[in-house]
Amino acid sequence: MRVKRRVAFWSNIMNGLTRVIAALKREVPDRVPHLELAYNEGPILNIARHFTDDLPELDYFQRMDPENKIRLFEALLLMIEKLDVDGLTLRLFPDMTFIDDLRYVDDWGVTYKLDPNGEALVVKGVVEKMEDLDSYRAPEPKESDLLSLSYCKARFKGERALVMSLRCPFRLSWNLLGGMQKLLLLYRKNPEMVHRMARLTTDLIFKEIDLSAEMGADVFSLDGDLAFDSGTFMSPAQFREFLLPYYREIIDYIHSKDLLVFKHSDGNVWGIIYDWIDAGFEGIHPFQPQCMDLAESKEKLGDKVCLMGNIDCIDTLVSGSEKDVEEEVRQAIKTAGPGGGYILASSNTIHPGVKAENYIAMVKATHKYGVYDGTLPQTE
């Protein structure tokens, strides 16, 4: 469902939640909102160190004992509050079993290896052939997987947007197989198996949506990269055959609960981006600057979808100066902010290479330059 762009609320009543919702609906909030798809452990500690000394030792979250997991999470929430970040993205945290110091098995039966660069890597799946699907039973989400969501709902009391990040059918399917290349080969070799996995994973996503909505999610993110810098992993025709119908189901199901959803994918997604918009995503993240020009994107898509992201976390947030970050934020807001429909974020996540001082500079610059005067942000 699309809405006409208009000034939605004004600063005396607006908060992070209403600001994010307004931007996703392509309305004009009081200022450009900011939220991130994820923060890794190192940056959380380095940023939170500006506000507290009560911090755990650096380690992978998965390996921390319960007390230190809570301390890390409290550090994250503290920095969100101190910096007045408009929203927080959360994930399901299901049970996992470590098989050695770096590898663990999740409740789907998939084996991962912890990676110092950020997200854990899939190293072994549980499905090899069609017959394996006959006996496979995917785990159903449970309330204990979402304790972070219920806690944040009580703590923030509607002041900040709570985004629930869900893995899309493409990502879940290749996780089950143990590698993306295996799934892409099946697009040609066994299309029936591809659809069966997409059906299985989509039906589980419905259950994740039900529980997340019940426990307080305001917005959903459908995650799963679909592109290189040069273009999409699959042809547009293959996307429309194997993924688009399931994306439509998921989006329609979220909309049936009067909630919003945006799509995340790194890379050059021009080949399928109009399919996403037609399917009903309210926002698209993160418009990676190496391959998705923000000015072109605003011109072609700004009246159709909320643009999210674009602040370079490969170069600027890693090796740039705070002044470099401020200028990049100012230019992004000047380009994508007019008329609303822009949420500022990094071009992926706040990963281990991002400087804490640069992240803080990004948030402060958003507050400085993102204030709207009518339909234009004050970037001069």
C-alpha positions in Angstrom: 0.0 0.0 0.0 1.4 3.4 -1.0 0.7 6.7 0.6 1.2 10.3 -0.8 4.2 12.1 0.6 3.3 14.7 3.2 4.6 16.3 6.4 3.7 13.7 9.0 4.3 15.0 12.5 6.4 17.7 14.0 9.2 17.9 16.4 7.3 18.6 19.6 5.6 15.1 19.4 8.0 13.1 17.3 10.2 10.3 18.5 12.4 7.6 17.0 9.5 5.3 16.2 7.3 7.8 14.6 10.3 9.3 12.7 11.2 5.9 11.2 7.6 5.0 10.3 7.1 8.4 8.6 10.3 7.9 6.5 9.3 4.4 5.5 5.9 5.8 4.4 7.8 8.4 2.4 6.4 11.2 4.5 8.5 14.1 5.9 9.5 13.6 9.5 11.0 16.3 11.7 14.5 15.1 10.8 16.1 12.3 8.9 16.1 9.2 11.1 19.0 6.9 11.7 19.2 3.2 12.5 21.6 0.3 11.7 21.0 -3.2 10.5 23.5 -4.6 13.0 26.4 -3.8 15.3 29.3 -6.3 16.0 30.8 -6.8 19.4 33.9 -4.7 19.0 32.2 -1.5 17.9 29.6 -1.9 20.6 32.3 -1.9 23.3 34.3 0.8 21.7 31.3 3.1 21.3 29.8 2.3 24.7 33.2 3.0 26.3 32.4 6.7 25.7 29.5 6.4 28.2 30.4 3.6 30.7 33.1 1.4 32.1 30.8 -1.5 32.9 31.7 -3.6 29.9 32.6 -7.3 29.3 35.8 -8.5 27.8 35.7 -8.6 24.0 34.6 -12.0 22.7 32.1 -13.4 20.2 28.6 -12.9 21.5 27.9 -16.6 20.9 30.7 -17.7 23.2 29.9 -15.3 26.1 28.3 -16.6 29.2 24.8 -15.3 30.1 26.1 -12.5 32.4 28.4 -11.1 29.8 25.8 -11.4 27.0 23.5 -9.2 29.2 26.3 -6.7 29.9 27.1 -6.4 26.1 23.4 -6.0 25.3 23.1 -3.3 28.0 26.1 -1.5 26.6 24.3 -1.5 23.2 21.1 -0.1 24.6 23.0 2.5 26.6 24.8 3.8 23.5 21.5 3.8 21.5 20.0 6.0 24.3 23.0 8.3 24.8 23.3 8.9 21.0 19.5 9.1 20.5 19.5 6.6 17.7 16.0 6.3 16.3 15.7 2.5 16.1 17.3 -0.8 16.9 17.4 -4.0 14.8 17.0 -7.3 16.7 17.3 -10.9 15.7 16.1 -14.2 17.0 18.6 -15.8 19.3 17.9 -19.6 19.2 19.7 -22.3 21.0 23.1 -23.3 19.7 25.7 -26.1 20.5 29.4 -25.5 20.2 31.4 -28.4 18.7 34.8 -26.7 19.1 36.2 -23.3 20.0 34.9 -21.6 16.8 32.2 -23.9 15.3 28.6 -24.3 16.5 25.4 -25.8 15.3 22.2 -23.8 15.4 18.7 -25.2 15.9 18.2 -25.6 12.2 21.1 -28.1 12.3 23.4 -25.9 10.2 27.1 -25.6 11.2 28.7 -22.2 11.4 32.2 -20.9 12.1 32.9 -17.7 13.9 34.6 -15.0 11.8 36.6 -12.0 13.2 35.3 -9.9 10.2 31.8 -10.1 11.5 29.0 -12.6 10.7 29.6 -16.3 11.3 30.2 -18.3 8.2 28.1 -21.3 7.1 30.4 -24.4 6.8 28.0 -27.3 6.7 24.3 -27.8 5.8 21.7 -30.5 6.6 20.1 -31.0 3.2 21.8 -32.6 0.2 19.0 -34.1 -1.9 15.2 -33.9 -2.3 14.7 -36.9 0.0 16.3 -35.1 2.9 13.4 -32.6 2.8 10.9 -35.4 3.5 12.2 -36.0 7.0 13.5 -32.5 7.8 11.6 -30.5 10.4 12.6 -26.9 10.7 12.5 -25.5 14.3 9.6 -23.3 15.3 10.4 -20.0 16.9 9.8 -19.7 20.7 9.5 -16.8 23.1 12.9 -17.4 24.5 14.4 -16.6 21.1 13.0 -13.1 21.3 13.7 -12.0 24.9 15.7 -9.1 23.6 12.7 -7.8 21.7 10.3 -8.0 24.7 13.0 -6.4 26.9 13.5 -3.5 24.5 9.7 -3.0 24.1 9.4 -2.5 27.9 12.6 -0.4 28.1 12.0 2.0 25.2 8.2 2.2 25.6 7.5 3.1 22.0 10.2 5.8 21.9 12.4 3.9 19.3 11.6 1.7 16.4 12.2 -2.0 17.0 13.1 -3.7 13.8 13.0 -7.5 13.6 15.5 -8.9 11.1 14.4 -12.1 9.4 16.4 -14.2 7.0 14.7 -14.5 3.6 13.9 -17.8 1.8 17.0 -17.5 -0.4 19.3 -17.2 2.5 17.6 -19.8 4.6 17.6 -22.2 1.7 21.3 -21.9 1.0 22.1 -22.2 4.7 20.2 -25.5 4.7 22.3 -26.7 1.8 25.6 -25.4 3.3 26.5 -22.9 0.6 25.0 -20.4 -1.8 26.6 -21.9 -4.9 24.8 -25.2 -4.2 21.4 -23.4 -4.3 22.2 -21.5 -7.5 23.2 -24.8 -9.2 19.8 -26.2 -8.2 18.1 -23.4 -10.0 19.1 -25.3 -13.2 19.4 -28.8 -12.0 16.4 -29.2 -9.7 13.9 -26.4 -9.7 11.3 -28.5 -7.8 13.7 -28.8 -4.9 14.3 -25.1 -4.9 10.6 -24.4 -4.6 10.2 -27.0 -1.9 12.9 -25.3 0.2 11.4 -21.9 -0.5 8.0 -23.1 0.6 9.4 -24.7 3.8 11.3 -21.6 4.8 8.5 -19.2 3.9 6.1 -21.1 6.1 8.6 -20.8 9.0 9.0 -17.1 8.4 5.3 -16.7 8.8 5.6 -18.2 12.3 8.5 -15.9 13.1 6.4 -12.9 12.0 3.5 -14.0 14.2 5.7 -14.3 17.3 7.7 -11.1 16.6 4.5 -9.1 16.0 3.0 -10.5 19.2 6.0 -9.6 21.2 6.3 -6.0 19.9 8.1 -5.6 16.6 7.4 -2.3 14.9 9.1 -3.0 11.5 10.6 -6.0 9.7 13.7 -6.4 7.7 14.0 -9.2 5.2 17.7 -10.0 5.0 19.7 -11.9 2.5 22.2 -10.6 0.0 21.2 -11.1 -3.7 23.9 -9.3 -5.6 27.6 -8.7 -6.2 28.8 -5.2 -7.0 28.5 -6.1 -10.6 24.9 -7.4 -10.5 22.6 -10.0 -9.1 23.6 -13.6 -8.2 20.8 -14.9 -10.3 19.1 -13.6 -13.5 16.0 -11.4 -13.0 14.0 -14.2 -14.6 15.3 -16.7 -12.0 14.5 -14.2 -9.2 11.0 -13.8 -10.5 10.5 -17.6 -10.7 12.2 -18.8 -7.5 11.9 -15.9 -5.0 9.5 -13.2 -5.9 6.3 -15.2 -5.3 7.5 -16.0 -1.7 8.6 -12.4 -1.1 5.1 -11.3 -2.0 3.6 -13.7 0.4 5.9 -12.5 3.2 5.3 -8.9 2.5 1.5 -9.4 2.3 1.5 -11.3 5.6 3.4 -8.5 7.3 1.1 -5.9 5.9 -1.9 -7.9 7.1 -0.6 -7.1 10.6 -0.4 -3.4 9.8 3.4 -3.4 10.0 6.1 -2.3 7.5 9.0 -4.2 6.0 12.2 -3.2 4.1 14.6 -5.3 2.1 18.3 -5.6 2.7 20.8 -6.7 0.1 24.4 -5.5 -0.6 25.5 -5.1 -4.2 24.1 -3.8 -7.4 20.4 -4.7 -7.3 19.1 -2.6 -10.2 18.1 -5.7 -12.1 15.4 -6.7 -9.6 14.8 -3.5 -7.5 11.6 -2.6 -9.3 10.3 -6.1 -8.6 10.9 -5.5 -4.9 9.0 -2.2 -5.1 6.2 -3.7 -7.0 6.0 -6.5 -4.4 5.4 -3.9 -1.7 8.6 -3.3 0.3 8.4 0.1 2.0 12.2 0.5 2.2 15.4 -0.7 0.5 18.7 -1.0 2.3 21.7 -0.1 2.0 22.4 1.5 -1.5 26.0 0.5 -1.4 28.0 3.5 -2.7 30.4 1.4 -4.7 27.7 0.3 -7.0 24.4 2.1 -6.2 24.6 5.9 -6.9 22.4 7.7 -4.4 21.5 10.6 -6.6 20.4 8.3 -9.4 18.5 6.2 -6.9 16.7 9.2 -5.4 15.8 10.4 -8.9 14.4 7.1 -10.1 13.0 5.6 -6.9 12.4 8.5 -4.4 8.7 8.7 -5.2 8.3 4.9 -4.9 10.2 3.6 -1.8 12.2 4.8 1.2 16.0 4.8 0.6 18.1 3.6 3.5 21.8 3.7 4.1 24.7 4.7 1.8 27.3 5.9 4.3 30.4 4.1 3.2 31.5 1.4 5.8 34.2 0.1 3.5 36.3 3.2 3.4 34.9 6.3 5.1 33.7 4.8 8.4 36.8 2.7 8.6 39.7 4.9 7.5 38.2 8.3 7.1 38.4 11.2 9.5 35.4 12.4 11.6 35.3 15.4 9.2 35.1 13.1 6.2 32.2 11.3 7.9 30.4 14.5 8.6 30.7 15.7 5.0 29.6 12.4 3.6 26.5 12.5 5.9 25.7 16.0 4.8 26.0 15.2 1.1 23.8 12.0 1.6 21.1 14.0 3.4 21.3 16.8 0.8 20.8 14.2 -2.0 18.3 11.8 -0.5 16.6 13.8 2.2 14.4 16.3 0.2 10.7 15.3 0.4 11.3 12.7 3.1 11.7 9.0 2.4 15.3 8.6 3.6 16.7 6.8 6.6 20.5 7.3 7.1 22.6 4.3 7.9 25.9 2.7 7.0 26.3 0.9 3.7 26.0 -2.4 5.5 26.5 -2.7 9.3 28.7 -1.4 12.1 31.3 -4.1 11.6 34.6 -4.7 13.5 36.5 -2.3 11.2 34.4 0.7 11.9 35.9 3.4 14.1 33.8 4.2 17.2 34.5 7.9 16.8 33.4 7.8 13.2 30.1 6.1 14.1 29.5 8.7 16.7 30.3 11.5 14.2 27.8 9.9 11.7 25.0 10.0 14.3 25.8 13.6 15.4 26.0 14.8 11.8 22.6 13.2 11.1 21.1 15.2 13.9 22.9 18.3 12.8 22.1 18.3 9.1 18.9 16.2 9.0 16.4 18.7 10.5 13.7 19.5 8.0 12.5 23.0 7.2 9.3 22.2 5.3 10.3 19.4 2.9 14.0 20.2 2.7 16.7 19.2 5.3 18.9 21.9 6.6 22.2 20.8 5.1 23.8 24.2 4.4 
